[in-house]
Each structure stands twice: as structure tokens, then as C-alpha cells.
Amino acid sequence: MSKKGKQRVCKELEQMRKNALLVAREAMADAVRRFASKSEMARELGVSRQSVNNWMKRGAPVEMCLLIESKTGVIAERLAPLKDWEQLREDAKKVAVGQC
């Protein structure tokens, strides 16, 4: 691949990351709106209010997305759009039934 081709691909990947972060931030804002406050959400999830604030800026960590989904109805695919949720959900099912 030419140098210009690599630069174009890098720019496209960076734009995809930016778009994914925008989706994740909006999803997190949707999740927070399901509670009376960020503090209430934090208590319900067993984390600090600062964690919720950080997630609103950077996106929720993958390990919290399914819990957030179960408590709010905001789907994990929106909370962390660049992750392979088909595989992650399959792994979660295995853990739930004691196969791991």
C-alpha cells in the first residue's frame, strides 16, 4: 500500500473511533437519564459517581456494559460500539451456565 493509501486508511480509522465515541457518549447519557441522578445510577451499579462521570466522557468499560444494559435498557452495542458483542454475549452465556 502506498504512503498516501496508508494515511487515508489511518484517517478513516480515526474518524471511525471518533464516531464510535460519540455514539458511546450519547448511549451513556441515555442510560444516565433513566435514573434521578448520576449518584443514583452509581449506587445501582455499585460504582462511584466519578466512574459514571468518566464513562460519560470516555465511554463505559466493556465489563460494565451488560450490567448497564440490564439496569437501563440501553443496549451494550451502543455503549461500546467497536466491540464484538456477538462473541462477548456468547462468553457471558457460558459464564452464566458455569461452562467457564
Residue frames as qw, qx, qy, qz and C-alpha x, y, z in Angstrom:
[[0.000, 0.891, 0.455, 0.000, 0.00, 0.00, 0.00],
 [0.383, 0.564, -0.035, 0.731, 1.26, 3.46, -0.84],
 [0.249, -0.101, -0.475, 0.838, 2.06, 6.05, 1.79],
 [0.332, -0.096, -0.083, -0.935, -0.99, 8.08, 0.75],
 [0.662, -0.226, -0.616, -0.363, -3.15, 4.97, 0.95],
 [0.529, -0.219, -0.680, 0.458, -1.93, 4.24, 4.49],
 [0.025, -0.032, -0.268, 0.963, -2.58, 7.84, 5.52],
 [0.496, -0.173, -0.340, -0.780, -6.11, 7.64, 4.12],
 [0.678, -0.260, -0.686, -0.051, -6.80, 4.42, 5.99],
 [0.378, -0.151, -0.565, 0.718, -5.43, 5.91, 9.22],
 [0.196, -0.055, 0.051, -0.978, -7.67, 8.97, 8.82],
 [0.624, -0.217, -0.499, -0.560, -10.69, 6.76, 8.18],
 [0.624, -0.234, -0.702, 0.251, -9.93, 4.64, 11.25],
 [0.179, -0.082, -0.414, 0.889, -9.52, 7.72, 13.41],
 [0.397, -0.126, -0.159, -0.895, -12.85, 9.06, 12.17],
 [0.677, -0.246, -0.650, -0.242, -14.48, 5.70, 12.98],
 [0.470, -0.191, -0.643, 0.574, -13.08, 5.88, 16.53],
 [0.063, 0.004, 0.183, -0.981, -14.39, 9.42, 16.94],
 [0.555, -0.178, -0.394, -0.711, -17.82, 8.42, 15.66],
 [0.653, -0.237, -0.717, 0.062, -17.89, 5.41, 17.98],
 [0.277, -0.131, -0.533, 0.788, -17.03, 7.61, 20.95],
 [0.303, -0.082, -0.048, -0.948, -19.88, 9.97, 20.06],
 [0.677, -0.217, -0.571, -0.411, -22.28, 7.02, 19.93],
 [0.582, -0.185, -0.693, 0.384, -20.96, 5.70, 23.25],
 [0.072, -0.019, -0.353, 0.933, -21.29, 9.10, 24.94],
 [0.491, -0.142, -0.207, -0.834, -24.86, 9.52, 23.74],
 [0.705, -0.204, -0.665, -0.142, -25.71, 5.98, 24.88],
 [0.425, -0.141, -0.629, 0.635, -24.26, 6.69, 28.30],
 [0.175, -0.049, 0.140, -0.973, -26.25, 9.91, 28.52],
 [0.643, -0.196, -0.461, -0.579, -29.37, 7.89, 27.67],
 [0.645, -0.189, -0.710, 0.213, -28.52, 5.43, 30.43],
 [0.197, -0.047, -0.472, 0.858, -27.99, 8.19, 33.00],
 [0.364, -0.155, -0.122, -0.910, -31.37, 9.72, 32.11],
 [0.643, -0.266, -0.675, -0.245, -33.04, 6.51, 33.32],
 [0.534, -0.361, -0.575, 0.503, -32.11, 7.49, 36.88],
 [0.177, -0.944, -0.271, 0.060, -32.86, 10.52, 39.03],
 [0.085, -0.928, 0.351, 0.089, -29.14, 11.36, 39.14],
 [0.577, 0.525, -0.614, 0.118, -25.66, 10.10, 38.33],
 [0.194, -0.412, 0.745, -0.488, -25.28, 9.28, 42.01],
 [0.803, 0.025, 0.365, -0.470, -28.35, 7.04, 41.91],
 [0.839, 0.449, -0.283, -0.121, -27.03, 5.28, 38.85],
 [0.269, 0.567, -0.716, 0.307, -23.65, 4.80, 40.51],
 [0.482, -0.270, 0.660, -0.509, -25.28, 3.27, 43.60],
 [0.886, 0.212, 0.151, -0.384, -27.39, 0.94, 41.48],
 [0.789, 0.505, -0.347, 0.050, -24.30, -0.24, 39.56],
 [0.850, -0.467, -0.005, 0.244, -22.05, -0.43, 42.62],
 [0.628, 0.278, 0.019, 0.727, -19.55, 2.13, 41.38],
 [0.231, -0.474, -0.229, 0.818, -18.57, 5.68, 42.29],
 [0.333, 0.858, 0.277, -0.276, -20.23, 8.75, 40.85],
 [0.061, -0.738, 0.476, 0.474, -16.84, 9.65, 39.40],
 [0.398, -0.024, 0.860, 0.317, -16.87, 6.40, 37.44],
 [0.391, 0.692, 0.606, -0.033, -20.17, 7.38, 35.86],
 [0.103, 0.914, -0.085, -0.383, -18.74, 10.82, 35.03],
 [0.246, -0.496, 0.706, 0.443, -15.70, 9.20, 33.43],
 [0.443, 0.266, 0.834, 0.192, -17.89, 6.86, 31.39],
 [0.334, 0.845, 0.358, -0.215, -19.82, 9.83, 30.06],
 [0.050, 0.852, -0.362, -0.376, -16.54, 11.28, 28.74],
 [0.035, -0.510, 0.820, 0.258, -14.70, 8.14, 27.64],
 [0.737, 0.040, -0.535, -0.411, -17.41, 5.50, 27.26],
 [0.795, -0.427, 0.300, -0.310, -18.27, 2.70, 29.64],
 [0.099, -0.458, 0.878, 0.098, -15.83, -0.18, 30.09],
 [0.557, 0.062, -0.710, -0.426, -16.86, -3.36, 28.33],
 [0.299, -0.095, -0.901, 0.300, -17.10, -5.28, 31.60],
 [0.151, 0.297, 0.530, -0.780, -19.87, -2.90, 32.76],
 [0.298, 0.094, -0.425, -0.850, -21.87, -2.65, 29.56],
 [0.416, -0.257, -0.831, -0.266, -24.08, -5.71, 30.07],
 [0.238, -0.434, -0.674, 0.549, -24.88, -4.62, 33.61],
 [0.109, 0.298, 0.018, -0.948, -25.73, -1.12, 32.40],
 [0.350, -0.050, -0.668, -0.655, -27.88, -2.67, 29.69],
 [0.367, -0.352, -0.860, 0.042, -29.75, -4.82, 32.21],
 [0.183, -0.480, -0.519, 0.683, -30.41, -1.86, 34.52],
 [0.109, 0.496, -0.003, -0.862, -31.30, 0.73, 31.87],
 [0.679, 0.547, 0.480, -0.101, -32.32, -0.98, 28.64],
 [0.277, 0.853, -0.345, -0.278, -29.62, 0.90, 26.72],
 [0.984, 0.168, 0.002, 0.061, -28.03, -1.80, 24.58],
 [0.675, -0.522, 0.308, 0.422, -24.38, -2.69, 25.09],
 [0.642, 0.359, 0.406, 0.543, -23.68, -2.35, 21.37],
 [0.108, 0.905, 0.140, 0.386, -24.31, 1.40, 21.72],
 [0.540, -0.829, 0.127, 0.068, -22.30, 1.70, 24.93],
 [0.416, -0.544, 0.615, 0.392, -19.20, 0.16, 23.33],
 [0.736, 0.570, 0.064, -0.359, -19.81, 0.11, 19.57],
 [0.395, 0.668, -0.616, -0.133, -16.38, -1.12, 18.49],
 [0.369, -0.323, 0.847, -0.206, -16.53, -4.36, 20.46],
 [0.400, 0.032, -0.831, -0.384, -17.51, -7.79, 19.13],
 [0.521, -0.195, 0.411, -0.723, -20.75, -8.11, 21.08],
 [0.878, 0.071, -0.335, -0.336, -21.78, -11.38, 19.44],
 [0.656, 0.195, -0.651, 0.328, -18.72, -13.08, 20.97],
 [0.026, -0.282, 0.553, -0.784, -18.95, -11.20, 24.27],
 [0.702, -0.156, 0.103, -0.687, -22.61, -12.19, 24.72],
 [0.878, 0.092, -0.458, -0.104, -21.79, -15.80, 23.93],
 [0.432, 0.255, -0.664, 0.555, -18.98, -15.76, 26.50],
 [0.323, -0.265, 0.390, -0.821, -21.33, -14.21, 29.09],
 [0.855, -0.089, -0.168, -0.483, -23.85, -17.01, 28.49],
 [0.764, 0.156, -0.595, 0.194, -21.16, -19.63, 29.06],
 [0.133, 0.268, -0.601, 0.741, -20.12, -17.99, 32.32],
 [0.557, -0.221, 0.150, -0.786, -23.76, -17.79, 33.42],
 [0.933, -0.055, -0.166, -0.313, -24.29, -21.53, 32.98],
 [0.662, -0.594, 0.458, 0.017, -20.94, -22.46, 34.50],
 [0.910, 0.372, 0.080, 0.167, -19.17, -23.60, 31.32],
 [0.440, 0.698, -0.306, 0.474, -16.14, -21.38, 32.02]]
